Amino acid sequence: MPENHGQLMYIGLLQQVPYLALRIGIVELLKTFVYPRLPYPAEILAACGPAHAELQFWAQSVDRAIALLEKPS
């Protein structure tokens, strides 16, 4: 486990990921993670990547749909 400053950096790196993507990524990582150590932030971010990309896609789709609805006819 990282010490004081290391914990802040560790958490800071993971704060850029939305909660839902982080949760999905962690579950996927835990299914295959075999080492008796805390996963590196890069490993967690890689596991969260697909869920994060899917969330971004849906957010953009919703934004486009709202823009079309607000567009004057």
HELIX and SHEET records of a PDB file:
HELIX    1   1 ASN A    4  LEU A   14  1                                  11    
HELIX    2   2 TYR A   19  THR A   32  1                                  14    
HELIX    3   3 PRO A   41  GLU A   70  1                                  30    
END                                                                             
